Amino acid sequence: MKLQRMNRRALALGALAVSGALALTACGSDETGNPGEGSSNAAAQSNIKCDDASGQVLADGSSAQKNAVDAWVKQFSAACQVEINYKAGGSGAGVTAFTQGQVPWAGSDSALKPDEVAATKKICSGGQGIDLPMVGGPIAVGYNVPGVDKLVLDSATIAKIFDSKITNWNDPAIAKLNPDAKLPNLKIQAFHRSDESGTTDNFTKYLIATAKKDFPYEGGKAWQAKGGQSAPQSSGVAAQVKQTAGAIGYFELSYAKDGIKTVAIDTGADEPVEATVDNATKAIAEAKVVGTGKDLALELNYATKADGAYPMVLVTYEIVCDKGNKSETLPAVKAFLRYAASEDGQKILAENDYAPMPDEIITKVRTTVESLS
């Protein structure tokens, strides 16, 4: 119920917005907003600084941040009359589109790699692509096991499930972690992403950092473990979990809706940790900036055992040229990113089940956005 209330409240922010200029190609939500919150919607729009922003902007990338971008776009487009088309085709597709000069900014759940940075120098005249951490949140492990309303797993068990080493829900390893649950004799249907995904990258980074023996893979945006089934984008994995008895999959918390239950993780802390925005923020607060220059790539502590810190988190970056942006799109991109990083823009994240960036990090992002040229 809490998630439903949060989603309705978040969507209400855009319910009264002027949407004629919007062109969203990714799948949107069918929920409706609450007209009673129109005043806060108007207040948020009034704080948006449009400058010379105009025209259309095409972007692509992380589906993990799609719900956050949708909420931003509703506010920004209504205030500035700029058409933002965010395809949400996945982090891999976004980075490729950016490095090929097809889009002026992209979203990715993983920071640019050295070879990708080198590629950006060809399209960022006199500059390079940089990572701006803008959206945080927990990667929820959703499950569909009839009769099981609460489920606790640890990293080793999750690793074995997704590597086809544990194949039934009444396996002794699962039963040990859930002594009070009535686990059925039911085959596990593990779903992973079919497309290259920063969500996969962060999910596997967590398993590698905490259960390397049980997940002996290099990790990355492409799925490497054995067996299982696949679906495109976070929305596709969530849909499969919802409709398949015995299913389990990973996706951002904002996709864990319409009755999808999520796993609490036994991290070694005093109590298993639920996938919540607040618990994700506690883990992200331990991140360190490891990027150089204007690049603000972060290093996350996936192995945290702090009480109440949900360790399976991701940070979504907006990738943009520090210098050499195209003059026809720079004003709109800069204004949009300014709003996303603003206090109002970050506030919308929590209302959409995402985690706002810690103050120290988002302050650096705001300064960097203003310097884009």
N, C-alpha and C positions, 0 to 999 in steps of 0.2 A: 504494500500500500504506500509505503514511504516513497519508493521509486516512482509509482504512478503519479503521486501528488507532485513530485519534483518535475516529472516530465510535463504534466499539464501546466504547471506554473511557468516552466521555461518556454513552452510553445506559446503560452499566452502573450509573452513579450512581443511576438511577431504577428499576433492575430489581427491587429488593426493596422499593420504597416501597409503602405502602398506597395503592392507586389507586381504591378504591371511590367516593371523593368526587369523582373527576375527571370532567369533562364537556367534552371537547375536540371541537369541531365541525370543526376544520380537519383536513386529511389528515395522519395521523401516519406515523412510520417503521415498517417491518415488521422492522427488525433487532432482535435480542435482546441482552440484556445479559450480562455475565459475573458470575456469583454470587460470584466470588472477591473482588470489590471491595465487598462489603456493609459492611465495617467503615468505609470512608471515607464511604459513604452515610449510615450512622448518625451518624458524627461531624459531618457537614455539617448534618443535621437538628437535632442537639443544640444547635447554635449559633444557631438561628433563634428570634427573639424574637416570640412571637405576640401578646402583650398581650391585648386584648379581641377579637381577630379572630374572626369567625364568619360562618356563612351562605354565601351565594353571591355571586359577583362576575362580571358579564358585561363583557367588554372586546372591542375590535375594533381593527383597524388593520394595520400593516405585516406583510406576509408574509415580508419579509426577516428579521425577528427571530423568526419562528415557532419555529424549532428551538431557539433560546435560551430563549424563553418556556416551551416544552414542558419543557425540562430544569429550569428554575426551578420550574414548577408541580408537577412530580413531588416535588421536595424539600419545597416549602412546604406543599402540601396534605397530605402525609403527616405533617408536624410539627404543623400547626395545624388540620387537619380543616376547611379552607375550600375550597369548590368554586370553582375559577377556570375560567371558560369564555372562552377567547380565540379569536375567530372567524378572525382573520388574513385579513380580506376585502380588504386593501390599505390603503395610507396614506390615500388619498382617502376611502374608506368610513369609516375610523376617525375622522378629523377631523370628518367630517359627523356621525357618531353622537355624538361628544363635544359638538360645538357645539349639537346638538339636545337634549342632556340625556339621551340614551339609554344612555350608559355613563359610569361614574365616572372611567375613564382610558382612554387610547387610545395606540396606537403609531404613530409616523410617522417616515419616513426624511428628512423635511424639517421644518424649524422652522415654527411657526405664522406666517402672514402677517398684516399689520396688520388686514385685514378679518376674519380668523379670530379674532384676539385680541379684537376688538370684539364678535364674536358670542358669545365665551365669557363675557363679562361678564354676559350675560343668564341664564346658568345657574350661574355661580360667584357666589353671594350675597356682595357686598362685596369680591370679588376678581376674578381673571382666570385664564385658562389659561396655564400656563408649560411650557417645554420642559426636560426633564431628560435629558441625554445619558447613555445607559446601555449601549448596544451599539455596537461598531464592527466594521469588517471590510472586506475587499476585495470589490468587485464583479468577479467573474470573468467573462471572456469565454470561454464554452465553445464547442467546435467538434466537428464530426463529419466528418472528411475521411479517407476510407480511405487507408491507407498513410502518413499524416502523423502522426507521434508527437510532434513538437515544432514549434511554430509561433510566430513572432515577428511582431508587427504594431506599427505606430506609430499615433498618434492620427489623423493625416491619413488613413491607409489604413482604419482602423476607421470613421471618419466617412463615407468614400466607400462602404464596403460597406453601411452601414446607411442610406445615402441613395440606394441603387440606382445609384451611379455606377461601382462595380466589381461586376461580376455573375458572374465566373467565377473559379474557384480558381487557374487558371494565369495570371492577369493579371500583367503585367510588374511592377507595383508590389509585389505579394505575393512574386513570385519574387526581386526584388531584396533583400528583407528575409530571404529564406530560400534562399540559394544552394545549400544542400546537400539541400534537400527535393525529393522527387519529387511535384510538384503535379499533380493530375489535371485533365483537361479536363472539369470538372464544374461545373454551375450552382450558384451560392451561394444558399442558402435562409436569409435573415436573419429571425430571429424577435425581435419586441419585445413588450412588455406590452400587452394589450388593455384593462386596467383602469387607472385613475389610480394612479400608483405613485411612491413616493419613490425607489425604485430607478431608475426612468426619469429622475426629476428629477436625481439625482446622476450618473448615467451621461451624460446630455446636458450637465450642467454641466462635466464633465470635457472633453467634446468641444468645447464652446463656448470653454472657457478655453485650450485647446491647439491647436485646429484650426478656428477660427471661419470661415475662408475656405471650408473644405470642409463645414462644418455650419452654414449660415446661418439658424438658427432661434433662437427666444427661449428654448426649453427649458420645463421645467415637468413636472408629474406626468403629463400626457397626451402621448402620442407625437405628434410633428409631422412627422417626415421622410417622404419619399415611398417608396411601395412596401413590400416586405417582407410578412411574415405575422405574425399576432399570436396570443397565447395568454394566458390569465388567470393571474395570480400567478406568483411565481418558480418554483414547482413545475411549473406548466404549460409555461413556456418551457424549463425543463430537460428535461422529458419529451419535448418536440418535438425538441430538439437530440439527445437520446440515440437517438431512433428514426428520424431523417431524415438520410440520406446527403447531405452537402453543407451541412448546417445550421450556423448560428452564432447565438448568443444571449447575453444578459447576465443574470446572476443572482448571488446571494451565493455565496461559496465553499462554504458548507455544503450547497448543492444540487449542487455539482460532484462527484458520486459515481457509483458503479456504472459506472466506465469512461469517464466524460466527461473529455476532456482540456481544458486551459485554455491560453489565449494568454499568452505572456510579452510585456511591453510595452517597446518601445524608447523610453525617455523622454529620451534624450540623455545618460544616465549612462554609465559605463564599460561596463556590461553590461546586456542586457535584464533586466527585473525580473519575477520570477514572482509570481503571486497567492498569497501566503501570509499567515498571521496576523501573523508577525513583521514582514514587509515593510509590511503595512498599518499596524501600530502606529507604525512609523517615520514614515509620512506623517501620521497623525493627531496625532502629537506636535507638529506644526507648526501645529495649529489654534489659533485665538484665540477666547476667549469674547466675543461681541458682543451678547449679550442684556443687558437692563437689569433692575435689581431682582433678583428671585429667578429670573428667566428666564436659562437657561444655554445659549442657542443658540450654536452654534459657526460660525466661518468657516474652511473647509478650504482648504488650498493645493493645488489640483488640478494646478498646473503645476510642482510640485517636480521637480527633476532630481537630487536627492540620491541617492547610490549606495545601492542596496538599498531605496529607498522606493517602494512601489507606489502610484501616484497616484490610481487609480480606486477611491476608498473612499467609504463612507457611514457616517454615524453615525445610529443610530436613537434617537429621543427617546420617552420616556414623557411623555404630556401629561396634566396633572392641574390641578385648581384650586389656587392657592396658599392661598386662603381660600374659605369657603362650600361646602366639600364636604358631601355628604349624610351625616348622622349615622349612617345605617344601614350605609353602605359604607366610611366613612372608616377605621375601625380595620383592616379587612381590606386595603384598598388601601395604607394607610401601612405595615403590617407586610410586605406583599409587596414593595413598592418598597424598603423598608429591607433586606430580604434580597437583592434583586437587586443593590443597590449595595454590599453587604457584600463583604468579602474572599472569602468562600466563593462568593457569587453570581458575582462577577467571574471567579473561577478556573474556573468551569464554562464560561465563554465560550470560552476557548482550547481546551478539550477538545471543543468543538462547532464548531471552525473559525471562531470570531469573535474579534475583538480586544478585550481589556479596555480600559476607559478609562484614560488616563494618570492617575497619582496626584493631580496637581494638580486635575484636573477632577472625578474621582470623589469627592474629599474635599468639594468644594463641593456635589455632588449629595447626599451623605449629610447634610450640615448642612441643606439645603433640605428634604429629606424629613422630618426631625424637626420642622420648623416648620409642616408642613401642618396646616390646621385647617378 
